Amino acid sequence: MKTAVSIPDEVFEKAERLARRVRCSRSQLFSAALSEYVARHAPDEVTEAMNRVCEQVGNQPDAFVAAAGRRVLEKTEW
């Protein structure tokens, strides 16, 4: 989808330099930046994604993880 937006000249120039440096188009740069911004401001989506992963993995105890955690805690000064 095409859209037109107004941004300050300084921001545009910085975006131009970054796009050249990482060798991508302005459209790709703006799309990636906006996607990251939206993701940061949508905490419910992150929580929902984590919940989906937990459902897939399950909540069975893991002996290795428990032992490793115990070792770390034993070495930690409280």
HELIX and SHEET records of a PDB file:
HELIX    1   1 ASP A    9  VAL A   22  1                                  14    
HELIX    2   2 ARG A   26  ARG A   40  1                                  15    
HELIX    3   3 PRO A   43  VAL A   57  1                                  15    
HELIX    4   4 ALA A   63  LYS A   75  1                                  13    
END                                                                             
